[in-house]
Protein backbone atom coordinates (compact mmCIF):
# COMPACT_ATOMS: atom_id res chain seq x y z
CA UNK A 1 0.00 0.00 0.00
CA UNK A 2 1.17 3.55 -0.74
CA UNK A 3 1.15 4.74 2.89
CA UNK A 4 2.17 8.40 2.25
CA UNK A 5 -0.49 8.74 -0.46
CA UNK A 6 -3.22 7.40 1.84
CA UNK A 7 -2.03 9.49 4.80
CA UNK A 8 -1.99 12.68 2.77
CA UNK A 9 -5.45 12.02 1.33
CA UNK A 10 -6.84 11.14 4.74
CA UNK A 11 -5.43 14.15 6.59
CA UNK A 12 -8.15 16.70 5.68
CA UNK A 13 -10.87 14.33 6.86
CA UNK A 14 -9.11 13.76 10.19
CA UNK A 15 -8.79 17.52 10.65
CA UNK A 16 -12.51 17.85 10.05
CA UNK A 17 -13.26 15.17 12.65
CA UNK A 18 -11.25 17.11 15.22
CA UNK A 19 -13.22 20.26 14.40
CA UNK A 20 -16.66 18.64 14.54
CA UNK A 21 -16.22 16.28 17.50
CA UNK A 22 -17.37 17.74 20.83
CA UNK A 23 -14.50 17.95 23.32
CA UNK A 24 -13.98 14.73 25.28
CA UNK A 25 -17.12 13.18 23.77
CA UNK A 26 -17.29 9.47 24.55
CA UNK A 27 -17.67 7.21 21.53
CA UNK A 28 -19.27 3.79 22.03
CA UNK A 29 -19.56 1.48 19.04
CA UNK A 30 -22.85 -0.42 19.37
CA UNK A 31 -22.05 -3.00 16.65
CA UNK A 32 -18.75 -4.87 16.39
CA UNK A 33 -17.70 -8.49 15.87
CA UNK A 34 -14.88 -10.82 16.86
CA UNK A 35 -13.81 -14.19 15.50
CA UNK A 36 -14.26 -15.76 12.07
CA UNK A 37 -17.08 -15.60 9.54
CA UNK A 38 -17.77 -18.30 6.98
CA UNK A 39 -17.42 -15.62 4.30
CA UNK A 40 -13.70 -15.46 5.14
CA UNK A 41 -13.74 -12.23 7.16
CA UNK A 42 -12.17 -12.31 10.60
CA UNK A 43 -11.21 -9.97 13.41
CA UNK A 44 -8.97 -10.58 16.42
CA UNK A 45 -9.18 -8.83 19.78
CA UNK A 46 -6.06 -6.72 19.28
CA UNK A 47 -7.26 -5.67 15.81
CA UNK A 48 -10.65 -4.53 17.08
CA UNK A 49 -9.10 -2.60 19.97
CA UNK A 50 -6.71 -0.91 17.52
CA UNK A 51 -9.64 0.07 15.30
CA UNK A 52 -11.46 1.53 18.29
CA UNK A 53 -8.30 3.41 19.28
CA UNK A 54 -8.08 4.94 15.79
CA UNK A 55 -11.49 6.53 16.44
CA UNK A 56 -10.68 7.31 20.09
CA UNK A 57 -13.62 5.07 21.00
CA UNK A 58 -13.39 3.79 24.54
CA UNK A 59 -16.06 1.07 24.46
CA UNK A 60 -18.02 -1.20 22.13
CA UNK A 61 -20.64 -3.93 22.13
CA UNK A 62 -19.30 -7.12 20.56
CA UNK A 63 -20.71 -10.44 19.35
CA UNK A 64 -19.68 -13.39 17.16
CA UNK A 65 -19.59 -13.45 13.41
CA UNK A 66 -21.38 -16.17 11.41
CA UNK A 67 -18.76 -18.60 12.65
CA UNK A 68 -18.14 -21.92 10.84
CA UNK A 69 -18.01 -23.51 14.33
CA UNK A 70 -21.40 -22.12 15.36
CA UNK A 71 -23.05 -25.55 15.82
CA UNK A 72 -24.47 -26.23 18.30
CA UNK A 73 -26.29 -23.04 19.28
CA UNK A 74 -23.29 -20.68 18.75
CA UNK A 75 -21.90 -21.92 22.06
CA UNK A 76 -18.24 -22.03 20.97
CA UNK A 77 -18.07 -18.54 19.38
CA UNK A 78 -20.17 -17.13 22.23
CA UNK A 79 -17.69 -18.46 24.77
CA UNK A 80 -14.80 -17.00 22.79
CA UNK A 81 -16.37 -13.54 22.64
CA UNK A 82 -17.18 -13.55 26.36
CA UNK A 83 -13.59 -14.52 27.12
CA UNK A 84 -12.15 -11.87 24.80
CA UNK A 85 -14.39 -9.24 26.37
CA UNK A 86 -13.02 -10.15 29.80
CA UNK A 87 -9.51 -9.59 28.41
CA UNK A 88 -10.35 -6.13 27.04
CA UNK A 89 -9.94 -4.17 30.29
CA UNK A 90 -13.64 -3.30 30.35
CA UNK A 91 -13.74 -1.90 26.84
CA UNK A 92 -15.94 -4.59 25.26
CA UNK A 93 -19.45 -5.51 26.35
CA UNK A 94 -20.30 -9.01 25.05
CA UNK A 95 -23.61 -9.96 23.48
CA UNK A 96 -24.42 -13.62 22.82
CA UNK A 97 -25.56 -14.64 19.37
CA UNK A 98 -28.61 -16.92 19.32
CA UNK A 99 -30.10 -19.18 16.67
CA UNK A 100 -33.87 -19.55 17.23
CA UNK A 101 -33.67 -23.09 15.81
CA UNK A 102 -31.01 -24.32 18.29
CA UNK A 103 -31.91 -24.07 21.99
CA UNK A 104 -31.94 -20.26 22.10
CA UNK A 105 -33.26 -20.05 25.65
CA UNK A 106 -30.80 -22.52 27.11
CA UNK A 107 -27.89 -20.87 25.30
CA UNK A 108 -29.10 -17.39 26.17
CA UNK A 109 -29.45 -18.19 29.85
CA UNK A 110 -26.04 -19.87 29.89
CA UNK A 111 -24.31 -16.90 28.23
CA UNK A 112 -26.04 -14.24 30.28
CA UNK A 113 -24.99 -16.06 33.43
CA UNK A 114 -21.42 -16.20 32.10
CA UNK A 115 -21.15 -12.46 31.51
CA UNK A 116 -23.00 -11.61 28.28
CA UNK A 117 -24.98 -8.39 28.59
CA UNK A 118 -27.18 -8.60 25.52
CA UNK A 119 -28.45 -10.74 22.63
CA UNK A 120 -27.66 -10.61 18.90
CA UNK A 121 -30.10 -11.97 16.30
CA UNK A 122 -29.47 -12.23 12.55
CA UNK A 123 -32.65 -13.11 10.60
CA UNK A 124 -30.80 -13.33 7.27
CA UNK A 125 -27.98 -15.66 8.41
CA UNK A 126 -30.30 -17.81 10.54
CA UNK A 127 -33.27 -17.54 8.14
CA UNK A 128 -36.07 -17.02 10.66
CA UNK A 129 -39.20 -14.92 10.98
CA UNK A 130 -40.43 -13.08 14.05
CA UNK A 131 -43.87 -14.68 14.29
CA UNK A 132 -42.83 -17.87 16.07
CA UNK A 133 -42.91 -19.37 19.60
CA UNK A 134 -39.09 -19.31 19.65
CA UNK A 135 -38.95 -15.58 19.03
CA UNK A 136 -41.59 -14.88 21.65
CA UNK A 137 -39.53 -16.91 24.11
CA UNK A 138 -36.33 -14.99 23.25
CA UNK A 139 -38.11 -11.66 23.81
CA UNK A 140 -39.49 -12.97 27.10
CA UNK A 141 -35.96 -13.93 28.14
CA UNK A 142 -34.69 -10.46 27.26
CA UNK A 143 -37.53 -8.88 29.20
CA UNK A 144 -36.85 -11.04 32.25
CA UNK A 145 -33.10 -10.42 32.25
CA UNK A 146 -33.20 -6.80 31.02
CA UNK A 147 -30.88 -7.75 28.15
CA UNK A 148 -31.04 -5.55 25.03
CA UNK A 149 -31.46 -7.29 21.68
CA UNK A 150 -29.52 -6.15 18.61
CA UNK A 151 -31.14 -7.32 15.38
CA UNK A 152 -29.66 -7.29 11.88
CA UNK A 153 -32.03 -5.10 9.89
CA UNK A 154 -29.84 -4.42 6.86
CA UNK A 155 -29.63 -5.79 3.37
CA UNK A 156 -30.59 -9.27 2.21
CA UNK A 157 -33.91 -9.60 4.03
CA UNK A 158 -37.49 -10.15 2.87
CA UNK A 159 -40.10 -7.76 4.28
CA UNK A 160 -40.05 -8.36 8.03
CA UNK A 161 -41.31 -5.12 9.51
CA UNK A 162 -44.81 -6.18 10.48
CA UNK A 163 -43.78 -9.34 12.33
CA UNK A 164 -40.95 -7.58 14.13
CA UNK A 165 -43.09 -4.57 14.99
CA UNK A 166 -45.90 -6.76 16.36
CA UNK A 167 -43.44 -8.66 18.56
CA UNK A 168 -41.66 -5.53 19.74
CA UNK A 169 -44.85 -3.68 20.61
CA UNK A 170 -45.98 -6.64 22.70
CA UNK A 171 -42.74 -6.33 24.72
CA UNK A 172 -42.39 -2.61 25.48
CA UNK A 173 -39.82 -3.25 28.19
CA UNK A 174 -37.32 -4.86 25.80
CA UNK A 175 -34.69 -2.49 24.43
CA UNK A 176 -34.05 -3.19 20.74
CA UNK A 177 -31.12 -2.00 18.64
CA UNK A 178 -32.07 -2.22 14.98
CA UNK A 179 -28.82 -2.46 13.07
CA UNK A 180 -27.84 -0.72 9.84
CA UNK A 181 -30.40 2.04 10.22
CA UNK A 182 -33.20 -0.53 9.79
CA UNK A 183 -32.74 -0.03 6.04
CA UNK A 184 -34.50 -3.31 5.20
CA UNK A 185 -37.80 -1.63 6.16
CA UNK A 186 -36.83 1.78 7.52
CA UNK A 187 -40.07 3.54 6.68
CA UNK A 188 -42.39 0.93 8.17
CA UNK A 189 -40.28 0.22 11.24
CA UNK A 190 -39.72 3.85 12.23
CA UNK A 191 -43.46 4.50 11.80
CA UNK A 192 -44.79 1.42 13.56
CA UNK A 193 -42.27 1.56 16.40
CA UNK A 194 -42.52 5.30 17.00
CA UNK A 195 -44.38 4.73 20.28
CA UNK A 196 -42.11 1.97 21.57
CA UNK A 197 -40.08 3.43 24.45
CA UNK A 198 -36.89 1.48 23.78
CA UNK A 199 -36.06 1.13 20.09
CA UNK A 200 -32.60 2.31 19.01
CA UNK A 201 -31.24 2.50 15.47
CA UNK A 202 -27.55 1.99 14.82
CA UNK A 203 -25.89 3.87 11.96
CA UNK A 204 -23.64 1.15 10.51
CA UNK A 205 -24.71 1.93 6.93
CA UNK A 206 -22.66 2.13 3.74
CA UNK A 207 -24.83 4.82 2.16
CA UNK A 208 -24.95 8.09 4.14
CA UNK A 209 -28.33 9.02 2.67
CA UNK A 210 -29.84 6.18 4.72
CA UNK A 211 -28.53 7.79 7.89
CA UNK A 212 -29.51 11.30 6.82
CA UNK A 213 -33.07 10.08 6.27
CA UNK A 214 -33.03 8.25 9.60
CA UNK A 215 -32.75 11.61 11.37
CA UNK A 216 -36.00 12.62 9.66
CA UNK A 217 -37.76 9.44 10.83
CA UNK A 218 -36.49 8.81 14.37
CA UNK A 219 -35.56 10.94 17.39
CA UNK A 220 -31.86 11.75 17.65
CA UNK A 221 -32.00 10.29 21.16
CA UNK A 222 -32.73 6.88 19.62
CA UNK A 223 -29.92 6.89 17.03
CA UNK A 224 -26.57 5.44 18.10
CA UNK A 225 -23.06 5.18 16.69
CA UNK A 226 -22.03 1.84 15.17
CA UNK A 227 -19.55 0.76 12.50
CA UNK A 228 -19.86 -3.04 12.03
CA UNK A 229 -16.18 -4.19 12.07
CA UNK A 230 -14.70 -6.08 10.25
CA UNK A 231 -16.98 -4.82 7.47
CA UNK A 232 -16.79 -1.18 8.52
CA UNK A 233 -14.29 0.90 10.48
CA UNK A 234 -15.06 3.01 13.56
CA UNK A 235 -12.90 5.93 12.41
CA UNK A 236 -14.56 6.04 9.00
CA UNK A 237 -18.06 5.88 10.43
CA UNK A 238 -17.18 8.57 12.98
CA UNK A 239 -16.56 10.98 10.11
CA UNK A 240 -19.96 10.13 8.68
CA UNK A 241 -21.67 10.52 12.06
CA UNK A 242 -20.18 13.95 12.65
CA UNK A 243 -20.99 15.22 9.15
CA UNK A 244 -24.58 13.93 9.26
CA UNK A 245 -25.31 15.27 12.74
CA UNK A 246 -23.86 18.67 11.78
CA UNK A 247 -26.01 18.78 8.65
CA UNK A 248 -29.06 17.81 10.70
CA UNK A 249 -28.42 20.77 12.99
CA UNK A 250 -27.97 18.77 16.20
CA UNK A 251 -26.70 20.68 19.21
CA UNK A 252 -23.66 19.47 21.13
CA UNK A 253 -25.68 17.52 23.68
CA UNK A 254 -27.54 15.61 20.97
CA UNK A 255 -24.30 14.85 19.13
CA UNK A 256 -22.81 13.47 22.33
CA UNK A 257 -25.88 11.28 22.70
CA UNK A 258 -25.49 9.81 19.23
CA UNK A 259 -21.77 9.21 19.64
CA UNK A 260 -21.96 7.43 22.96
CA UNK A 261 -23.99 8.97 25.76
CA UNK A 262 -27.21 7.14 24.84
CA UNK A 263 -25.43 3.77 24.76
CA UNK A 264 -23.59 4.62 27.98
CA UNK A 265 -26.92 5.14 29.70
CA UNK A 266 -28.13 1.76 28.46
CA UNK A 267 -24.94 -0.17 29.31
CA UNK A 268 -24.39 1.52 32.67
CA UNK A 269 -27.95 1.02 33.86
CA UNK A 270 -29.08 4.65 33.78
CA UNK A 271 -31.77 4.12 31.17
CA UNK A 272 -32.47 5.85 27.88
CA UNK A 273 -32.92 9.62 27.55
CA UNK A 274 -36.28 11.21 26.81
CA UNK A 275 -36.99 11.77 23.14
CA UNK A 276 -37.55 14.89 21.09
CA UNK A 277 -39.11 15.11 17.62
CA UNK A 278 -36.92 14.09 14.66
CA UNK A 279 -34.47 16.85 13.79
CA UNK A 280 -34.64 16.83 10.00
CA UNK A 281 -37.37 17.63 7.53
CA UNK A 282 -38.64 15.27 4.86
CA UNK A 283 -36.36 16.55 2.09
CA UNK A 284 -32.64 16.05 1.47
CA UNK A 285 -30.89 18.93 -0.29
CA UNK A 286 -27.91 18.15 -2.53
CA UNK A 287 -26.06 20.35 -4.96
CA UNK A 288 -26.55 18.90 -8.43
CA UNK A 289 -22.84 18.58 -9.13
CA UNK A 290 -22.24 16.73 -5.87
CA UNK A 291 -25.28 14.52 -6.45
CA UNK A 292 -23.64 13.26 -9.66
CA UNK A 293 -20.38 12.56 -7.84
CA UNK A 294 -22.27 10.80 -5.05
CA UNK A 295 -24.22 8.64 -7.48
CA UNK A 296 -21.16 7.27 -9.27
CA UNK A 297 -18.80 7.06 -6.29
CA UNK A 298 -21.37 5.30 -4.11
CA UNK A 299 -21.37 2.36 -6.55
CA UNK A 300 -17.61 1.81 -6.22
CA UNK A 301 -17.60 0.09 -2.82
CA UNK A 302 -20.44 -2.36 -3.56
CA UNK A 303 -18.73 -3.36 -6.81
CA UNK A 304 -15.50 -4.07 -4.91
CA UNK A 305 -17.34 -6.08 -2.25
CA UNK A 306 -19.06 -8.04 -5.03
CA UNK A 307 -15.71 -8.89 -6.62
CA UNK A 308 -16.22 -6.85 -9.79
CA UNK A 309 -13.17 -4.53 -9.78
CA UNK A 310 -13.57 -3.41 -13.38
CA UNK A 311 -17.05 -2.09 -12.56
CA UNK A 312 -15.69 -0.37 -9.46
CA UNK A 313 -13.00 1.38 -11.49
CA UNK A 314 -15.51 2.42 -14.13
CA UNK A 315 -17.75 4.05 -11.52
CA UNK A 316 -14.79 5.67 -9.81
CA UNK A 317 -13.64 7.12 -13.12
CA UNK A 318 -17.11 8.54 -13.73
CA UNK A 319 -17.09 10.14 -10.27
CA UNK A 320 -13.69 11.68 -11.01
CA UNK A 321 -14.99 13.01 -14.30
CA UNK A 322 -17.89 14.66 -12.45
CA UNK A 323 -15.36 16.36 -10.16
CA UNK A 324 -13.58 17.95 -13.15
CA UNK A 325 -15.98 20.84 -13.58
CA UNK A 326 -14.86 24.19 -15.00
CA UNK A 327 -17.93 25.85 -13.48
CA UNK A 328 -18.11 24.34 -9.97
CA UNK A 329 -20.31 27.06 -8.55
CA UNK A 330 -20.57 27.22 -4.78
CA UNK A 331 -19.27 23.66 -4.26
CA UNK A 332 -15.79 24.19 -5.69
CA UNK A 333 -14.06 23.47 -2.37
CA UNK A 334 -16.06 20.28 -1.85
CA UNK A 335 -15.41 19.09 -5.41
CA UNK A 336 -11.68 19.70 -4.99
CA UNK A 337 -11.53 17.82 -1.68
CA UNK A 338 -13.61 14.94 -2.98
CA UNK A 339 -11.60 14.77 -6.21
CA UNK A 340 -8.32 14.58 -4.27
CA UNK A 341 -9.64 11.68 -2.19
CA UNK A 342 -10.97 9.82 -5.22
CA UNK A 343 -7.74 10.29 -7.19
CA UNK A 344 -5.78 8.78 -4.30
CA UNK A 345 -8.29 5.93 -4.10
CA UNK A 346 -7.86 5.28 -7.82
CA UNK A 347 -4.09 4.83 -7.34
CA UNK A 348 -4.53 2.68 -4.24
CA UNK A 349 -6.83 0.30 -6.09
CA UNK A 350 -3.95 -0.67 -8.33
CA UNK A 351 -2.42 -2.69 -5.46
CA UNK A 352 -4.13 -5.59 -3.65
CA UNK A 353 -3.42 -4.18 -0.18
CA UNK A 354 -4.77 -0.79 -1.21
CA UNK A 355 -8.40 -1.86 -1.53
CA UNK A 356 -9.41 -1.23 2.07
CA UNK A 357 -7.85 2.25 2.30
CA UNK A 358 -9.32 3.06 -1.10
CA UNK A 359 -12.80 2.13 0.14
CA UNK A 360 -12.19 4.29 3.20
CA UNK A 361 -11.42 7.32 1.04
CA UNK A 362 -14.33 6.67 -1.31
CA UNK A 363 -16.71 6.39 1.64
CA UNK A 364 -15.49 9.65 3.15
CA UNK A 365 -15.86 11.29 -0.25
CA UNK A 366 -19.50 10.24 -0.64
CA UNK A 367 -20.21 11.37 2.92
CA UNK A 368 -18.83 14.81 2.07
CA UNK A 369 -20.88 14.91 -1.12
CA UNK A 370 -24.09 13.88 0.65
CA UNK A 371 -23.74 16.33 3.55
CA UNK A 372 -22.45 19.48 1.84
CA UNK A 373 -25.20 22.06 2.09
CA UNK A 374 -25.24 24.40 -0.92
CA UNK A 375 -25.14 28.10 -0.25
CA UNK A 376 -28.62 29.66 -0.21
CA UNK A 377 -29.48 31.48 -3.42
C-alpha positions in Angstrom: 0.0 0.0 0.0 1.2 3.6 -0.7 1.2 4.7 2.9 2.2 8.4 2.2 -0.5 8.7 -0.5 -3.2 7.4 1.8 -2.0 9.5 4.8 -2.0 12.7 2.8 -5.4 12.0 1.3 -6.8 11.1 4.7 -5.4 14.2 6.6 -8.2 16.7 5.7 -10.9 14.3 6.9 -9.1 13.8 10.2 -8.8 17.5 10.7 -12.5 17.9 10.0 -13.3 15.2 12.6 -11.3 17.1 15.2 -13.2 20.3 14.4 -16.7 18.6 14.5 -16.2 16.3 17.5 -17.4 17.7 20.8 -14.5 18.0 23.3 -14.0 14.7 25.3 -17.1 13.2 23.8 -17.3 9.5 24.6 -17.7 7.2 21.5 -19.3 3.8 22.0 -19.6 1.5 19.0 -22.8 -0.4 19.4 -22.1 -3.0 16.7 -18.7 -4.9 16.4 -17.7 -8.5 15.9 -14.9 -10.8 16.9 -13.8 -14.2 15.5 -14.3 -15.8 12.1 -17.1 -15.6 9.5 -17.8 -18.3 7.0 -17.4 -15.6 4.3 -13.7 -15.5 5.1 -13.7 -12.2 7.2 -12.2 -12.3 10.6 -11.2 -10.0 13.4 -9.0 -10.6 16.4 -9.2 -8.8 19.8 -6.1 -6.7 19.3 -7.3 -5.7 15.8 -10.7 -4.5 17.1 -9.1 -2.6 20.0 -6.7 -0.9 17.5 -9.6 0.1 15.3 -11.5 1.5 18.3 -8.3 3.4 19.3 -8.1 4.9 15.8 -11.5 6.5 16.4 -10.7 7.3 20.1 -13.6 5.1 21.0 -13.4 3.8 24.5 -16.1 1.1 24.5 -18.0 -1.2 22.1 -20.6 -3.9 22.1 -19.3 -7.1 20.6 -20.7 -10.4 19.3 -19.7 -13.4 17.2 -19.6 -13.4 13.4 -21.4 -16.2 11.4 -18.8 -18.6 12.6 -18.1 -21.9 10.8 -18.0 -23.5 14.3 -21.4 -22.1 15.4 -23.0 -25.5 15.8 -24.5 -26.2 18.3 -26.3 -23.0 19.3 -23.3 -20.7 18.7 -21.9 -21.9 22.1 -18.2 -22.0 21.0 -18.1 -18.5 19.4 -20.2 -17.1 22.2 -17.7 -18.5 24.8 -14.8 -17.0 22.8 -16.4 -13.5 22.6 -17.2 -13.6 26.4 -13.6 -14.5 27.1 -12.1 -11.9 24.8 -14.4 -9.2 26.4 -13.0 -10.1 29.8 -9.5 -9.6 28.4 -10.3 -6.1 27.0 -9.9 -4.2 30.3 -13.6 -3.3 30.3 -13.7 -1.9 26.8 -15.9 -4.6 25.3 -19.5 -5.5 26.3 -20.3 -9.0 25.0 -23.6 -10.0 23.5 -24.4 -13.6 22.8 -25.6 -14.6 19.4 -28.6 -16.9 19.3 -30.1 -19.2 16.7 -33.9 -19.5 17.2 -33.7 -23.1 15.8 -31.0 -24.3 18.3 -31.9 -24.1 22.0 -31.9 -20.3 22.1 -33.3 -20.0 25.7 -30.8 -22.5 27.1 -27.9 -20.9 25.3 -29.1 -17.4 26.2 -29.5 -18.2 29.9 -26.0 -19.9 29.9 -24.3 -16.9 28.2 -26.0 -14.2 30.3 -25.0 -16.1 33.4 -21.4 -16.2 32.1 -21.2 -12.5 31.5 -23.0 -11.6 28.3 -25.0 -8.4 28.6 -27.2 -8.6 25.5 -28.4 -10.7 22.6 -27.7 -10.6 18.9 -30.1 -12.0 16.3 -29.5 -12.2 12.6 -32.6 -13.1 10.6 -30.8 -13.3 7.3 -28.0 -15.7 8.4 -30.3 -17.8 10.5 -33.3 -17.5 8.1 -36.1 -17.0 10.7 -39.2 -14.9 11.0 -40.4 -13.1 14.0 -43.9 -14.7 14.3 -42.8 -17.9 16.1 -42.9 -19.4 19.6 -39.1 -19.3 19.7 -39.0 -15.6 19.0 -41.6 -14.9 21.6 -39.5 -16.9 24.1 -36.3 -15.0 23.2 -38.1 -11.7 23.8 -39.5 -13.0 27.1 -36.0 -13.9 28.1 -34.7 -10.5 27.3 -37.5 -8.9 29.2 -36.9 -11.0 32.3 -33.1 -10.4 32.3 -33.2 -6.8 31.0 -30.9 -7.7 28.2 -31.0 -5.5 25.0 -31.5 -7.3 21.7 -29.5 -6.2 18.6 -31.1 -7.3 15.4 -29.7 -7.3 11.9 -32.0 -5.1 9.9 -29.8 -4.4 6.9 -29.6 -5.8 3.4 -30.6 -9.3 2.2 -33.9 -9.6 4.0 -37.5 -10.2 2.9 -40.1 -7.8 4.3 -40.1 -8.4 8.0 -41.3 -5.1 9.5 -44.8 -6.2 10.5 -43.8 -9.3 12.3 -40.9 -7.6 14.1 -43.1 -4.6 15.0 -45.9 -6.8 16.4 -43.4 -8.7 18.6 -41.7 -5.5 19.7 -44.9 -3.7 20.6 -46.0 -6.6 22.7 -42.7 -6.3 24.7 -42.4 -2.6 25.5 -39.8 -3.3 28.2 -37.3 -4.9 25.8 -34.7 -2.5 24.4 -34.1 -3.2 20.7 -31.1 -2.0 18.6 -32.1 -2.2 15.0 -28.8 -2.5 13.1 -27.8 -0.7 9.8 -30.4 2.0 10.2 -33.2 -0.5 9.8 -32.7 0.0 6.0 -34.5 -3.3 5.2 -37.8 -1.6 6.2 -36.8 1.8 7.5 -40.1 3.5 6.7 -42.4 0.9 8.2 -40.3 0.2 11.2 -39.7 3.8 12.2 -43.5 4.5 11.8 -44.8 1.4 13.6 -42.3 1.6 16.4 -42.5 5.3 17.0 -44.4 4.7 20.3 -42.1 2.0 21.6 -40.1 3.4 24.5 -36.9 1.5 23.8 -36.1 1.1 20.1 -32.6 2.3 19.0 -31.2 2.5 15.5 -27.5 2.0 14.8 -25.9 3.9 12.0 -23.6 1.2 10.5 -24.7 1.9 6.9 -22.7 2.1 3.7 -24.8 4.8 2.2 -25.0 8.1 4.1 -28.3 9.0 2.7 -29.8 6.2 4.7 -28.5 7.8 7.9 -29.5 11.3 6.8 -33.1 10.1 6.3 -33.0 8.3 9.6 -32.7 11.6 11.4 -36.0 12.6 9.7 -37.8 9.4 10.8 -36.5 8.8 14.4 -35.6 10.9 17.4 -31.9 11.7 17.6 -32.0 10.3 21.2 -32.7 6.9 19.6 -29.9 6.9 17.0 -26.6 5.4 18.1 -23.1 5.2 16.7 -22.0 1.8 15.2 -19.5 0.8 12.5 -19.9 -3.0 12.0 -16.2 -4.2 12.1 -14.7 -6.1 10.2 -17.0 -4.8 7.5 -16.8 -1.2 8.5 -14.3 0.9 10.5 -15.1 3.0 13.6 -12.9 5.9 12.4 -14.6 6.0 9.0 -18.1 5.9 10.4 -17.2 8.6 13.0 -16.6 11.0 10.1 -20.0 10.1 8.7 -21.7 10.5 12.1 -20.2 14.0 12.6 -21.0 15.2 9.2 -24.6 13.9 9.3 -25.3 15.3 12.7 -23.9 18.7 11.8 -26.0 18.8 8.6 -29.1 17.8 10.7 -28.4 20.8 13.0 -28.0 18.8 16.2 -26.7 20.7 19.2 -23.7 19.5 21.1 -25.7 17.5 23.7 -27.5 15.6 21.0 -24.3 14.9 19.1 -22.8 13.5 22.3 -25.9 11.3 22.7 -25.5 9.8 19.2 -21.8 9.2 19.6 -22.0 7.4 23.0 -24.0 9.0 25.8 -27.2 7.1 24.8 -25.4 3.8 24.8 -23.6 4.6 28.0 -26.9 5.1 29.7 -28.1 1.8 28.5 -24.9 -0.2 29.3 -24.4 1.5 32.7 -27.9 1.0 33.9 -29.1 4.6 33.8 -31.8 4.1 31.2 -32.5 5.9 27.9 -32.9 9.6 27.6 -36.3 11.2 26.8 -37.0 11.8 23.1 -37.5 14.9 21.1 -39.1 15.1 17.6 -36.9 14.1 14.7 -34.5 16.8 13.8 -34.6 16.8 10.0 -37.4 17.6 7.5 -38.6 15.3 4.9 -36.4 16.5 2.1 -32.6 16.1 1.5 -30.9 18.9 -0.3 -27.9 18.1 -2.5 -26.1 20.4 -5.0 -26.5 18.9 -8.4 -22.8 18.6 -9.1 -22.2 16.7 -5.9 -25.3 14.5 -6.5 -23.6 13.3 -9.7 -20.4 12.6 -7.8 -22.3 10.8 -5.0 -24.2 8.6 -7.5 -21.2 7.3 -9.3 -18.8 7.1 -6.3 -21.4 5.3 -4.1 -21.4 2.4 -6.6 -17.6 1.8 -6.2 -17.6 0.1 -2.8 -20.4 -2.4 -3.6 -18.7 -3.4 -6.8 -15.5 -4.1 -4.9 -17.3 -6.1 -2.3 -19.1 -8.0 -5.0 -15.7 -8.9 -6.6 -16.2 -6.9 -9.8 -13.2 -4.5 -9.8 -13.6 -3.4 -13.4 -17.1 -2.1 -12.6 -15.7 -0.4 -9.5 -13.0 1.4 -11.5 -15.5 2.4 -14.1 -17.8 4.1 -11.5 -14.8 5.7 -9.8 -13.6 7.1 -13.1 -17.1 8.5 -13.7 -17.1 10.1 -10.3 -13.7 11.7 -11.0 -15.0 13.0 -14.3 -17.9 14.7 -12.5 -15.4 16.4 -10.2 -13.6 18.0 -13.1 -16.0 20.8 -13.6 -14.9 24.2 -15.0 -17.9 25.9 -13.5 -18.1 24.3 -10.0 -20.3 27.1 -8.6 -20.6 27.2 -4.8 -19.3 23.7 -4.3 -15.8 24.2 -5.7 -14.1 23.5 -2.4 -16.1 20.3 -1.8 -15.4 19.1 -5.4 -11.7 19.7 -5.0 -11.5 17.8 -1.7 -13.6 14.9 -3.0 -11.6 14.8 -6.2 -8.3 14.6 -4.3 -9.6 11.7 -2.2 -11.0 9.8 -5.2 -7.7 10.3 -7.2 -5.8 8.8 -4.3 -8.3 5.9 -4.1 -7.9 5.3 -7.8 -4.1 4.8 -7.3 -4.5 2.7 -4.2 -6.8 0.3 -6.1 -4.0 -0.7 -8.3 -2.4 -2.7 -5.5 -4.1 -5.6 -3.6 -3.4 -4.2 -0.2 -4.8 -0.8 -1.2 -8.4 -1.9 -1.5 -9.4 -1.2 2.1 -7.9 2.3 2.3 -9.3 3.1 -1.1 -12.8 2.1 0.1 -12.2 4.3 3.2 -11.4 7.3 1.0 -14.3 6.7 -1.3 -16.7 6.4 1.6 -15.5 9.6 3.1 -15.9 11.3 -0.3 -19.5 10.2 -0.6 -20.2 11.4 2.9 -18.8 14.8 2.1 -20.9 14.9 -1.1 -24.1 13.9 0.7 -23.7 16.3 3.5 -22.5 19.5 1.8 -25.2 22.1 2.1 -25.2 24.4 -0.9 -25.1 28.1 -0.3 -28.6 29.7 -0.2 -29.5 31.5 -3.4 
